[in-house]
Amino acid sequence: PYAYTYRDYVIDAFNSDKPYNRFVVEQLAADQLRLDENSPTLAALGFLTVGRRFLNKQEDIIDDRIDVVCRGLMALTVGCARCHDHK
């Protein structure tokens, strides 16, 4: 129900010309940046948390988050790594 906070965060980041490196760091680790408890920047974590829950199966949730980060930031798919180990 609060997914709009992530959308608003992204819009505000673009409108304020937030540097890309800061934008990425906030999306991946805003909870580790020692922000105030009510900081609107914490909405950046929506990048990882506003996704499917897979019936709360932790391994599937982690797999999805890895896939989202790789597709969104590196333009790569890594789904094959779930079952395959390549050198």
PDB file of N, CA, C and O in Angstrom:
ATOM      1  N   PRO A   1       0.801  -1.212   0.000  1.00  0.00           N
ATOM      2  CA  PRO A   1       0.000   0.000   0.000  1.00  0.00           C
ATOM      3  C   PRO A   1       0.845   1.278   0.000  1.00  0.00           C
ATOM      4  O   PRO A   1       0.328   2.358  -0.286  1.00  0.00           O
ATOM      5  N   TYR A   2       2.130   1.167   0.316  1.00  0.00           N
ATOM      6  CA  TYR A   2       2.987   2.350   0.374  1.00  0.00           C
ATOM      7  C   TYR A   2       3.988   2.406  -0.776  1.00  0.00           C
ATOM      8  O   TYR A   2       4.993   3.111  -0.689  1.00  0.00           O
ATOM      9  N   ALA A   3       3.724   1.673  -1.841  1.00  0.00           N
ATOM     10  CA  ALA A   3       4.637   1.654  -2.989  1.00  0.00           C
ATOM     11  C   ALA A   3       4.792   3.043  -3.599  1.00  0.00           C
ATOM     12  O   ALA A   3       5.815   3.334  -4.218  1.00  0.00           O
ATOM     13  N   TYR A   4       3.808   3.886  -3.435  1.00  0.00           N
ATOM     14  CA  TYR A   4       3.886   5.236  -3.997  1.00  0.00           C
ATOM     15  C   TYR A   4       5.058   6.024  -3.405  1.00  0.00           C
ATOM     16  O   TYR A   4       5.557   6.952  -4.041  1.00  0.00           O
ATOM     17  N   THR A   5       5.503   5.666  -2.198  1.00  0.00           N
ATOM     18  CA  THR A   5       6.623   6.398  -1.600  1.00  0.00           C
ATOM     19  C   THR A   5       7.907   6.169  -2.404  1.00  0.00           C
ATOM     20  O   THR A   5       8.728   7.077  -2.534  1.00  0.00           O
ATOM     21  N   TYR A   6       8.081   4.957  -2.943  1.00  0.00           N
ATOM     22  CA  TYR A   6       9.253   4.690  -3.793  1.00  0.00           C
ATOM     23  C   TYR A   6       9.136   5.466  -5.100  1.00  0.00           C
ATOM     24  O   TYR A   6      10.109   6.061  -5.563  1.00  0.00           O
ATOM     25  N   ARG A   7       7.950   5.460  -5.690  1.00  0.00           N
ATOM     26  CA  ARG A   7       7.733   6.221  -6.922  1.00  0.00           C
ATOM     27  C   ARG A   7       8.047   7.695  -6.692  1.00  0.00           C
ATOM     28  O   ARG A   7       8.722   8.317  -7.513  1.00  0.00           O
ATOM     29  N   ASP A   8       7.572   8.254  -5.598  1.00  0.00           N
ATOM     30  CA  ASP A   8       7.834   9.657  -5.291  1.00  0.00           C
ATOM     31  C   ASP A   8       9.322   9.909  -5.059  1.00  0.00           C
ATOM     32  O   ASP A   8       9.840  10.957  -5.444  1.00  0.00           O
ATOM     33  N   TYR A   9      10.013   8.948  -4.428  1.00  0.00           N
ATOM     34  CA  TYR A   9      11.449   9.075  -4.223  1.00  0.00           C
ATOM     35  C   TYR A   9      12.174   9.174  -5.565  1.00  0.00           C
ATOM     36  O   TYR A   9      13.036  10.035  -5.743  1.00  0.00           O
ATOM     37  N   VAL A  10      11.831   8.304  -6.499  1.00  0.00           N
ATOM     38  CA  VAL A  10      12.481   8.304  -7.818  1.00  0.00           C
ATOM     39  C   VAL A  10      12.220   9.617  -8.547  1.00  0.00           C
ATOM     40  O   VAL A  10      13.137  10.199  -9.126  1.00  0.00           O
ATOM     41  N   ILE A  11      10.995  10.078  -8.521  1.00  0.00           N
ATOM     42  CA  ILE A  11      10.648  11.341  -9.187  1.00  0.00           C
ATOM     43  C   ILE A  11      11.423  12.498  -8.569  1.00  0.00           C
ATOM     44  O   ILE A  11      11.972  13.337  -9.284  1.00  0.00           O
ATOM     45  N   ASP A  12      11.468  12.543  -7.238  1.00  0.00           N
ATOM     46  CA  ASP A  12      12.203  13.612  -6.559  1.00  0.00           C
ATOM     47  C   ASP A  12      13.701  13.546  -6.859  1.00  0.00           C
ATOM     48  O   ASP A  12      14.351  14.581  -7.007  1.00  0.00           O
ATOM     49  N   ALA A  13      14.249  12.332  -6.950  1.00  0.00           N
ATOM     50  CA  ALA A  13      15.674  12.170  -7.251  1.00  0.00           C
ATOM     51  C   ALA A  13      15.999  12.726  -8.639  1.00  0.00           C
ATOM     52  O   ALA A  13      17.005  13.414  -8.814  1.00  0.00           O
ATOM     53  N   PHE A  14      15.161  12.433  -9.608  1.00  0.00           N
ATOM     54  CA  PHE A  14      15.390  12.958 -10.955  1.00  0.00           C
ATOM     55  C   PHE A  14      15.186  14.464 -11.009  1.00  0.00           C
ATOM     56  O   PHE A  14      15.967  15.177 -11.639  1.00  0.00           O
ATOM     57  N   ASN A  15      14.147  14.946 -10.357  1.00  0.00           N
ATOM     58  CA  ASN A  15      13.872  16.381 -10.383  1.00  0.00           C
ATOM     59  C   ASN A  15      14.948  17.198  -9.676  1.00  0.00           C
ATOM     60  O   ASN A  15      15.172  18.359 -10.018  1.00  0.00           O
ATOM     61  N   SER A  16      15.612  16.600  -8.695  1.00  0.00           N
ATOM     62  CA  SER A  16      16.657  17.329  -7.964  1.00  0.00           C
ATOM     63  C   SER A  16      18.055  17.040  -8.518  1.00  0.00           C
ATOM     64  O   SER A  16      19.051  17.459  -7.929  1.00  0.00           O
ATOM     65  N   ASP A  17      18.134  16.330  -9.642  1.00  0.00           N
ATOM     66  CA  ASP A  17      19.422  15.982 -10.269  1.00  0.00           C
ATOM     67  C   ASP A  17      20.367  15.290  -9.293  1.00  0.00           C
ATOM     68  O   ASP A  17      21.557  15.601  -9.238  1.00  0.00           O
ATOM     69  N   LYS A  18      19.826  14.354  -8.530  1.00  0.00           N
ATOM     70  CA  LYS A  18      20.647  13.592  -7.590  1.00  0.00           C
ATOM     71  C   LYS A  18      21.706  12.824  -8.382  1.00  0.00           C
ATOM     72  O   LYS A  18      21.378  12.206  -9.395  1.00  0.00           O
ATOM     73  N   PRO A  19      22.954  12.848  -7.951  1.00  0.00           N
ATOM     74  CA  PRO A  19      24.005  12.095  -8.656  1.00  0.00           C
ATOM     75  C   PRO A  19      23.658  10.605  -8.714  1.00  0.00           C
ATOM     76  O   PRO A  19      23.130  10.041  -7.756  1.00  0.00           O
ATOM     77  N   TYR A  20      23.962   9.980  -9.849  1.00  0.00           N
ATOM     78  CA  TYR A  20      23.586   8.580 -10.059  1.00  0.00           C
ATOM     79  C   TYR A  20      24.193   7.668  -9.004  1.00  0.00           C
ATOM     80  O   TYR A  20      23.521   6.762  -8.512  1.00  0.00           O
ATOM     81  N   ASN A  21      25.456   7.895  -8.648  1.00  0.00           N
ATOM     82  CA  ASN A  21      26.075   7.007  -7.654  1.00  0.00           C
ATOM     83  C   ASN A  21      25.351   7.085  -6.314  1.00  0.00           C
ATOM     84  O   ASN A  21      25.189   6.066  -5.644  1.00  0.00           O
ATOM     85  N   ARG A  22      24.918   8.260  -5.919  1.00  0.00           N
ATOM     86  CA  ARG A  22      24.173   8.410  -4.663  1.00  0.00           C
ATOM     87  C   ARG A  22      22.793   7.750  -4.787  1.00  0.00           C
ATOM     88  O   ARG A  22      22.317   7.120  -3.843  1.00  0.00           O
ATOM     89  N   PHE A  23      22.163   7.897  -5.941  1.00  0.00           N
ATOM     90  CA  PHE A  23      20.863   7.292  -6.224  1.00  0.00           C
ATOM     91  C   PHE A  23      20.940   5.773  -6.053  1.00  0.00           C
ATOM     92  O   PHE A  23      20.059   5.170  -5.440  1.00  0.00           O
ATOM     93  N   VAL A  24      21.980   5.165  -6.588  1.00  0.00           N
ATOM     94  CA  VAL A  24      22.146   3.713  -6.496  1.00  0.00           C
ATOM     95  C   VAL A  24      22.438   3.294  -5.059  1.00  0.00           C
ATOM     96  O   VAL A  24      21.847   2.333  -4.566  1.00  0.00           O
ATOM     97  N   VAL A  25      23.331   3.992  -4.389  1.00  0.00           N
ATOM     98  CA  VAL A  25      23.664   3.649  -3.002  1.00  0.00           C
ATOM     99  C   VAL A  25      22.423   3.715  -2.121  1.00  0.00           C
ATOM    100  O   VAL A  25      22.206   2.832  -1.291  1.00  0.00           O
ATOM    101  N   GLU A  26      21.626   4.730  -2.290  1.00  0.00           N
ATOM    102  CA  GLU A  26      20.421   4.862  -1.476  1.00  0.00           C
ATOM    103  C   GLU A  26      19.455   3.713  -1.737  1.00  0.00           C
ATOM    104  O   GLU A  26      18.818   3.221  -0.805  1.00  0.00           O
ATOM    105  N   GLN A  27      19.339   3.283  -2.976  1.00  0.00           N
ATOM    106  CA  GLN A  27      18.413   2.198  -3.289  1.00  0.00           C
ATOM    107  C   GLN A  27      18.883   0.858  -2.732  1.00  0.00           C
ATOM    108  O   GLN A  27      18.066   0.003  -2.392  1.00  0.00           O
ATOM    109  N   LEU A  28      20.179   0.680  -2.642  1.00  0.00           N
ATOM    110  CA  LEU A  28      20.703  -0.603  -2.173  1.00  0.00           C
ATOM    111  C   LEU A  28      20.983  -0.630  -0.668  1.00  0.00           C
ATOM    112  O   LEU A  28      20.978  -1.699  -0.059  1.00  0.00           O
ATOM    113  N   ALA A  29      21.225   0.531  -0.069  1.00  0.00           N
ATOM    114  CA  ALA A  29      21.666   0.520   1.333  1.00  0.00           C
ATOM    115  C   ALA A  29      21.209   1.724   2.141  1.00  0.00           C
ATOM    116  O   ALA A  29      21.924   2.147   3.050  1.00  0.00           O
ATOM    117  N   ALA A  30      20.067   2.281   1.852  1.00  0.00           N
ATOM    118  CA  ALA A  30      19.614   3.468   2.592  1.00  0.00           C
ATOM    119  C   ALA A  30      19.503   3.196   4.086  1.00  0.00           C
ATOM    120  O   ALA A  30      19.700   4.099   4.899  1.00  0.00           O
ATOM    121  N   ASP A  31      19.192   1.970   4.449  1.00  0.00           N
ATOM    122  CA  ASP A  31      19.065   1.646   5.869  1.00  0.00           C
ATOM    123  C   ASP A  31      20.414   1.635   6.587  1.00  0.00           C
ATOM    124  O   ASP A  31      20.449   1.589   7.817  1.00  0.00           O
ATOM    125  N   GLN A  32      21.513   1.676   5.854  1.00  0.00           N
ATOM    126  CA  GLN A  32      22.847   1.670   6.444  1.00  0.00           C
ATOM    127  C   GLN A  32      23.507   3.051   6.418  1.00  0.00           C
ATOM    128  O   GLN A  32      24.669   3.179   6.806  1.00  0.00           O
ATOM    129  N   LEU A  33      22.800   4.074   5.972  1.00  0.00           N
ATOM    130  CA  LEU A  33      23.376   5.402   5.801  1.00  0.00           C
ATOM    131  C   LEU A  33      23.212   6.312   7.012  1.00  0.00           C
ATOM    132  O   LEU A  33      23.504   7.505   6.923  1.00  0.00           O
ATOM    133  N   ARG A  34      22.769   5.797   8.100  1.00  0.00           N
ATOM    134  CA  ARG A  34      22.585   6.587   9.337  1.00  0.00           C
ATOM    135  C   ARG A  34      21.689   7.802   9.117  1.00  0.00           C
ATOM    136  O   ARG A  34      22.020   8.922   9.508  1.00  0.00           O
ATOM    137  N   LEU A  35      20.567   7.556   8.493  1.00  0.00           N
ATOM    138  CA  LEU A  35      19.577   8.602   8.245  1.00  0.00           C
ATOM    139  C   LEU A  35      18.620   8.669   9.424  1.00  0.00           C
ATOM    140  O   LEU A  35      18.546   7.745  10.233  1.00  0.00           O
ATOM    141  N   ASP A  36      17.889   9.776   9.510  1.00  0.00           N
ATOM    142  CA  ASP A  36      16.851   9.882  10.532  1.00  0.00           C
ATOM    143  C   ASP A  36      15.795   8.818  10.299  1.00  0.00           C
ATOM    144  O   ASP A  36      15.579   8.373   9.172  1.00  0.00           O
ATOM    145  N   GLU A  37      15.150   8.424  11.364  1.00  0.00           N
ATOM    146  CA  GLU A  37      14.143   7.372  11.306  1.00  0.00           C
ATOM    147  C   GLU A  37      13.020   7.687  10.313  1.00  0.00           C
ATOM    148  O   GLU A  37      12.472   6.775   9.695  1.00  0.00           O
ATOM    149  N   ASN A  38      12.681   8.941  10.157  1.00  0.00           N
ATOM    150  CA  ASN A  38      11.593   9.343   9.270  1.00  0.00           C
ATOM    151  C   ASN A  38      12.094   9.979   7.978  1.00  0.00           C
ATOM    152  O   ASN A  38      11.345  10.697   7.316  1.00  0.00           O
ATOM    153  N   SER A  39      13.328   9.730   7.615  1.00  0.00           N
ATOM    154  CA  SER A  39      13.892  10.332   6.412  1.00  0.00           C
ATOM    155  C   SER A  39      13.187   9.808   5.162  1.00  0.00           C
ATOM    156  O   SER A  39      13.010   8.599   5.012  1.00  0.00           O
ATOM    157  N   PRO A  40      12.781  10.713   4.263  1.00  0.00           N
ATOM    158  CA  PRO A  40      12.139  10.264   3.025  1.00  0.00           C
ATOM    159  C   PRO A  40      13.084   9.454   2.138  1.00  0.00           C
ATOM    160  O   PRO A  40      12.627   8.742   1.244  1.00  0.00           O
ATOM    161  N   THR A  41      14.378   9.552   2.369  1.00  0.00           N
ATOM    162  CA  THR A  41      15.349   8.779   1.587  1.00  0.00           C
ATOM    163  C   THR A  41      15.201   7.282   1.830  1.00  0.00           C
ATOM    164  O   THR A  41      15.569   6.482   0.970  1.00  0.00           O
ATOM    165  N   LEU A  42      14.675   6.893   2.972  1.00  0.00           N
ATOM    166  CA  LEU A  42      14.470   5.471   3.250  1.00  0.00           C
ATOM    167  C   LEU A  42      13.499   4.832   2.267  1.00  0.00           C
ATOM    168  O   LEU A  42      13.489   3.611   2.113  1.00  0.00           O
ATOM    169  N   ALA A  43      12.694   5.635   1.610  1.00  0.00           N
ATOM    170  CA  ALA A  43      11.778   5.105   0.595  1.00  0.00           C
ATOM    171  C   ALA A  43      12.546   4.496  -0.573  1.00  0.00           C
ATOM    172  O   ALA A  43      11.984   3.708  -1.334  1.00  0.00           O
ATOM    173  N   ALA A  44      13.819   4.846  -0.727  1.00  0.00           N
ATOM    174  CA  ALA A  44      14.638   4.290  -1.801  1.00  0.00           C
ATOM    175  C   ALA A  44      14.747   2.774  -1.699  1.00  0.00           C
ATOM    176  O   ALA A  44      14.974   2.111  -2.711  1.00  0.00           O
ATOM    177  N   LEU A  45      14.594   2.217  -0.521  1.00  0.00           N
ATOM    178  CA  LEU A  45      14.666   0.774  -0.347  1.00  0.00           C
ATOM    179  C   LEU A  45      13.526   0.052  -1.051  1.00  0.00           C
ATOM    180  O   LEU A  45      13.531  -1.174  -1.164  1.00  0.00           O
ATOM    181  N   GLY A  46      12.565   0.807  -1.515  1.00  0.00           N
ATOM    182  CA  GLY A  46      11.480   0.211  -2.294  1.00  0.00           C
ATOM    183  C   GLY A  46      11.988  -0.511  -3.524  1.00  0.00           C
ATOM    184  O   GLY A  46      11.327  -1.420  -4.025  1.00  0.00           O
ATOM    185  N   PHE A  47      13.157  -0.120  -4.021  1.00  0.00           N
ATOM    186  CA  PHE A  47      13.759  -0.801  -5.164  1.00  0.00           C
ATOM    187  C   PHE A  47      13.889  -2.294  -4.891  1.00  0.00           C
ATOM    188  O   PHE A  47      13.679  -3.113  -5.785  1.00  0.00           O
ATOM    189  N   LEU A  48      14.232  -2.645  -3.669  1.00  0.00           N
ATOM    190  CA  LEU A  48      14.395  -4.054  -3.308  1.00  0.00           C
ATOM    191  C   LEU A  48      13.179  -4.662  -2.639  1.00  0.00           C
ATOM    192  O   LEU A  48      12.968  -5.871  -2.730  1.00  0.00           O
ATOM    193  N   THR A  49      12.386  -3.861  -1.977  1.00  0.00           N
ATOM    194  CA  THR A  49      11.336  -4.428  -1.134  1.00  0.00           C
ATOM    195  C   THR A  49       9.937  -4.400  -1.723  1.00  0.00           C
ATOM    196  O   THR A  49       9.050  -5.091  -1.221  1.00  0.00           O
ATOM    197  N   VAL A  50       9.714  -3.624  -2.768  1.00  0.00           N
ATOM    198  CA  VAL A  50       8.376  -3.562  -3.347  1.00  0.00           C
ATOM    199  C   VAL A  50       8.285  -4.590  -4.479  1.00  0.00           C
ATOM    200  O   VAL A  50       7.989  -4.253  -5.626  1.00  0.00           O
ATOM    201  N   GLY A  51       8.539  -5.816  -4.134  1.00  0.00           N
ATOM    202  CA  GLY A  51       8.507  -6.864  -5.136  1.00  0.00           C
ATOM    203  C   GLY A  51       7.632  -8.013  -4.691  1.00  0.00           C
ATOM    204  O   GLY A  51       6.926  -7.940  -3.685  1.00  0.00           O
ATOM    205  N   ARG A  52       7.701  -9.065  -5.463  1.00  0.00           N
ATOM    206  CA  ARG A  52       6.917 -10.252  -5.142  1.00  0.00           C
ATOM    207  C   ARG A  52       7.455 -10.902  -3.879  1.00  0.00           C
ATOM    208  O   ARG A  52       8.639 -10.777  -3.566  1.00  0.00           O
ATOM    209  N   ARG A  53       6.585 -11.595  -3.154  1.00  0.00           N
ATOM    210  CA  ARG A  53       6.983 -12.197  -1.876  1.00  0.00           C
ATOM    211  C   ARG A  53       7.124 -13.716  -1.952  1.00  0.00           C
ATOM    212  O   ARG A  53       7.649 -14.311  -1.011  1.00  0.00           O
ATOM    213  N   PHE A  54       6.687 -14.363  -3.011  1.00  0.00           N
ATOM    214  CA  PHE A  54       6.893 -15.797  -3.219  1.00  0.00           C
ATOM    215  C   PHE A  54       6.482 -16.632  -2.016  1.00  0.00           C
ATOM    216  O   PHE A  54       7.226 -17.506  -1.573  1.00  0.00           O
ATOM    217  N   LEU A  55       5.309 -16.360  -1.497  1.00  0.00           N
ATOM    218  CA  LEU A  55       4.782 -17.089  -0.335  1.00  0.00           C
ATOM    219  C   LEU A  55       5.768 -17.096   0.829  1.00  0.00           C
ATOM    220  O   LEU A  55       5.839 -18.056   1.596  1.00  0.00           O
ATOM    221  N   ASN A  56       6.530 -16.001   0.946  1.00  0.00           N
ATOM    222  CA  ASN A  56       7.530 -15.808   1.995  1.00  0.00           C
ATOM    223  C   ASN A  56       8.625 -16.876   2.021  1.00  0.00           C
ATOM    224  O   ASN A  56       9.193 -17.158   3.076  1.00  0.00           O
ATOM    225  N   LYS A  57       8.920 -17.467   0.866  1.00  0.00           N
ATOM    226  CA  LYS A  57      10.051 -18.395   0.763  1.00  0.00           C
ATOM    227  C   LYS A  57      11.314 -17.563   0.616  1.00  0.00           C
ATOM    228  O   LYS A  57      11.557 -16.969  -0.435  1.00  0.00           O
ATOM    229  N   GLN A  58      12.114 -17.521   1.670  1.00  0.00           N
ATOM    230  CA  GLN A  58      13.264 -16.631   1.746  1.00  0.00           C
ATOM    231  C   GLN A  58      14.218 -16.792   0.564  1.00  0.00           C
ATOM    232  O   GLN A  58      14.686 -15.794   0.017  1.00  0.00           O
ATOM    233  N   GLU A  59      14.516 -18.031   0.159  1.00  0.00           N
ATOM    234  CA  GLU A  59      15.460 -18.232  -0.938  1.00  0.00           C
ATOM    235  C   GLU A  59      14.933 -17.677  -2.255  1.00  0.00           C
ATOM    236  O   GLU A  59      15.717 -17.192  -3.070  1.00  0.00           O
ATOM    237  N   ASP A  60      13.624 -17.737  -2.480  1.00  0.00           N
ATOM    238  CA  ASP A  60      13.049 -17.172  -3.700  1.00  0.00           C
ATOM    239  C   ASP A  60      13.032 -15.649  -3.658  1.00  0.00           C
ATOM    240  O   ASP A  60      13.220 -14.997  -4.686  1.00  0.00           O
ATOM    241  N   ILE A  61      12.812 -15.085  -2.491  1.00  0.00           N
ATOM    242  CA  ILE A  61      12.832 -13.625  -2.337  1.00  0.00           C
ATOM    243  C   ILE A  61      14.239 -13.102  -2.589  1.00  0.00           C
ATOM    244  O   ILE A  61      14.413 -12.107  -3.294  1.00  0.00           O
ATOM    245  N   ILE A  62      15.242 -13.760  -2.023  1.00  0.00           N
ATOM    246  CA  ILE A  62      16.629 -13.341  -2.237  1.00  0.00           C
ATOM    247  C   ILE A  62      17.003 -13.466  -3.704  1.00  0.00           C
ATOM    248  O   ILE A  62      17.637 -12.570  -4.262  1.00  0.00           O
ATOM    249  N   ASP A  63      16.617 -14.571  -4.334  1.00  0.00           N
ATOM    250  CA  ASP A  63      16.900 -14.773  -5.751  1.00  0.00           C
ATOM    251  C   ASP A  63      16.281 -13.653  -6.595  1.00  0.00           C
ATOM    252  O   ASP A  63      16.916 -13.152  -7.523  1.00  0.00           O
ATOM    253  N   ASP A  64      15.056 -13.266  -6.277  1.00  0.00           N
ATOM    254  CA  ASP A  64      14.397 -12.197  -7.019  1.00  0.00           C
ATOM    255  C   ASP A  64      15.109 -10.862  -6.825  1.00  0.00           C
ATOM    256  O   ASP A  64      15.244 -10.092  -7.776  1.00  0.00           O
ATOM    257  N   ARG A  65      15.560 -10.581  -5.619  1.00  0.00           N
ATOM    258  CA  ARG A  65      16.262  -9.318  -5.364  1.00  0.00           C
ATOM    259  C   ARG A  65      17.588  -9.262  -6.114  1.00  0.00           C
ATOM    260  O   ARG A  65      17.951  -8.216  -6.651  1.00  0.00           O
ATOM    261  N   ILE A  66      18.307 -10.371  -6.153  1.00  0.00           N
ATOM    262  CA  ILE A  66      19.550 -10.429  -6.924  1.00  0.00           C
ATOM    263  C   ILE A  66      19.250 -10.187  -8.390  1.00  0.00           C
ATOM    264  O   ILE A  66      19.971  -9.444  -9.057  1.00  0.00           O
ATOM    265  N   ASP A  67      18.198 -10.804  -8.899  1.00  0.00           N
ATOM    266  CA  ASP A  67      17.820 -10.640 -10.303  1.00  0.00           C
ATOM    267  C   ASP A  67      17.441  -9.194 -10.602  1.00  0.00           C
ATOM    268  O   ASP A  67      17.826  -8.662 -11.644  1.00  0.00           O
ATOM    269  N   VAL A  68      16.699  -8.554  -9.716  1.00  0.00           N
ATOM    270  CA  VAL A  68      16.290  -7.160  -9.910  1.00  0.00           C
ATOM    271  C   VAL A  68      17.506  -6.241  -9.962  1.00  0.00           C
ATOM    272  O   VAL A  68      17.580  -5.361 -10.820  1.00  0.00           O
ATOM    273  N   VAL A  69      18.459  -6.437  -9.052  1.00  0.00           N
ATOM    274  CA  VAL A  69      19.658  -5.591  -9.026  1.00  0.00           C
ATOM    275  C   VAL A  69      20.479  -5.795 -10.295  1.00  0.00           C
ATOM    276  O   VAL A  69      20.919  -4.825 -10.913  1.00  0.00           O
ATOM    277  N   CYS A  70      20.685  -7.038 -10.683  1.00  0.00           N
ATOM    278  CA  CYS A  70      21.506  -7.308 -11.876  1.00  0.00           C
ATOM    279  C   CYS A  70      20.851  -6.789 -13.144  1.00  0.00           C
ATOM    280  O   CYS A  70      21.520  -6.183 -13.982  1.00  0.00           O
ATOM    281  N   ARG A  71      19.569  -7.013 -13.296  1.00  0.00           N
ATOM    282  CA  ARG A  71      18.874  -6.512 -14.491  1.00  0.00           C
ATOM    283  C   ARG A  71      18.803  -4.987 -14.496  1.00  0.00           C
ATOM    284  O   ARG A  71      19.015  -4.348 -15.526  1.00  0.00           O
ATOM    285  N   GLY A  72      18.504  -4.420 -13.343  1.00  0.00           N
ATOM    286  CA  GLY A  72      18.297  -2.981 -13.272  1.00  0.00           C
ATOM    287  C   GLY A  72      19.568  -2.152 -13.327  1.00  0.00           C
ATOM    288  O   GLY A  72      19.556  -1.046 -13.867  1.00  0.00           O
ATOM    289  N   LEU A  73      20.656  -2.661 -12.783  1.00  0.00           N
ATOM    290  CA  LEU A  73      21.877  -1.860 -12.685  1.00  0.00           C
ATOM    291  C   LEU A  73      22.995  -2.321 -13.606  1.00  0.00           C
ATOM    292  O   LEU A  73      23.863  -1.528 -13.973  1.00  0.00           O
ATOM    293  N   MET A  74      22.984  -3.597 -13.982  1.00  0.00           N
ATOM    294  CA  MET A  74      24.067  -4.102 -14.813  1.00  0.00           C
ATOM    295  C   MET A  74      23.590  -4.554 -16.194  1.00  0.00           C
ATOM    296  O   MET A  74      24.403  -4.919 -17.043  1.00  0.00           O
ATOM    297  N   ALA A  75      22.267  -4.529 -16.419  1.00  0.00           N
ATOM    298  CA  ALA A  75      21.674  -4.968 -17.688  1.00  0.00           C
ATOM    299  C   ALA A  75      22.071  -6.404 -18.027  1.00  0.00           C
ATOM    300  O   ALA A  75      22.275  -6.743 -19.193  1.00  0.00           O
ATOM    301  N   LEU A  76      22.178  -7.239 -17.000  1.00  0.00           N
ATOM    302  CA  LEU A  76      22.510  -8.648 -17.172  1.00  0.00           C
ATOM    303  C   LEU A  76      21.461  -9.505 -16.479  1.00  0.00           C
ATOM    304  O   LEU A  76      20.870  -9.108 -15.475  1.00  0.00           O
ATOM    305  N   THR A  77      21.249 -10.677 -17.034  1.00  0.00           N
ATOM    306  CA  THR A  77      20.420 -11.645 -16.332  1.00  0.00           C
ATOM    307  C   THR A  77      21.352 -12.663 -15.685  1.00  0.00           C
ATOM    308  O   THR A  77      22.325 -13.095 -16.302  1.00  0.00           O
ATOM    309  N   VAL A  78      21.065 -13.034 -14.484  1.00  0.00           N
ATOM    310  CA  VAL A  78      21.898 -13.994 -13.773  1.00  0.00           C
ATOM    311  C   VAL A  78      21.065 -15.161 -13.255  1.00  0.00           C
ATOM    312  O   VAL A  78      21.502 -15.904 -12.376  1.00  0.00           O
ATOM    313  N   GLY A  79      19.881 -15.312 -13.797  1.00  0.00           N
ATOM    314  CA  GLY A  79      19.007 -16.392 -13.363  1.00  0.00           C
ATOM    315  C   GLY A  79      19.628 -17.762 -13.549  1.00  0.00           C
ATOM    316  O   GLY A  79      19.348 -18.677 -12.775  1.00  0.00           O
ATOM    317  N   CYS A  80      20.470 -17.919 -14.565  1.00  0.00           N
ATOM    318  CA  CYS A  80      21.100 -19.217 -14.807  1.00  0.00           C
ATOM    319  C   CYS A  80      22.033 -19.595 -13.665  1.00  0.00           C
ATOM    320  O   CYS A  80      22.283 -20.780 -13.445  1.00  0.00           O
ATOM    321  N   ALA A  81      22.548 -18.621 -12.941  1.00  0.00           N
ATOM    322  CA  ALA A  81      23.471 -18.892 -11.841  1.00  0.00           C
ATOM    323  C   ALA A  81      22.781 -19.574 -10.674  1.00  0.00           C
ATOM    324  O   ALA A  81      23.441 -20.115  -9.787  1.00  0.00           O
ATOM    325  N   ARG A  82      21.473 -19.550 -10.672  1.00  0.00           N
ATOM    326  CA  ARG A  82      20.762 -20.220  -9.582  1.00  0.00           C
ATOM    327  C   ARG A  82      20.965 -21.729  -9.640  1.00  0.00           C
ATOM    328  O   ARG A  82      21.034 -22.396  -8.607  1.00  0.00           O
ATOM    329  N   CYS A  83      21.062 -22.259 -10.857  1.00  0.00           N
ATOM    330  CA  CYS A  83      21.219 -23.708 -11.016  1.00  0.00           C
ATOM    331  C   CYS A  83      22.588 -24.112 -11.564  1.00  0.00           C
ATOM    332  O   CYS A  83      23.011 -25.254 -11.384  1.00  0.00           O
ATOM    333  N   HIS A  84      23.271 -23.206 -12.217  1.00  0.00           N
ATOM    334  CA  HIS A  84      24.527 -23.534 -12.900  1.00  0.00           C
ATOM    335  C   HIS A  84      25.696 -22.790 -12.282  1.00  0.00           C
ATOM    336  O   HIS A  84      25.560 -21.661 -11.810  1.00  0.00           O
ATOM    337  N   ASP A  85      26.833 -23.437 -12.294  1.00  0.00           N
ATOM    338  CA  ASP A  85      28.067 -22.853 -11.792  1.00  0.00           C
ATOM    339  C   ASP A  85      29.075 -22.872 -12.928  1.00  0.00           C
ATOM    340  O   ASP A  85      29.605 -23.932 -13.259  1.00  0.00           O
ATOM    341  N   HIS A  86      29.350 -21.722 -13.532  1.00  0.00           N
ATOM    342  CA  HIS A  86      30.275 -21.643 -14.642  1.00  0.00           C
ATOM    343  C   HIS A  86      31.533 -20.909 -14.200  1.00  0.00           C
ATOM    344  O   HIS A  86      31.483 -20.025 -13.344  1.00  0.00           O
ATOM    345  N   LYS A  87      32.638 -21.278 -14.783  1.00  0.00           N
ATOM    346  CA  LYS A  87      33.894 -20.601 -14.485  1.00  0.00           C
ATOM    347  C   LYS A  87      33.946 -19.286 -15.213  1.00  0.00           C
ATOM    348  O   LYS A  87      34.928 -18.554 -15.096  1.00  0.00           O
TER     349      LYS A  87
END
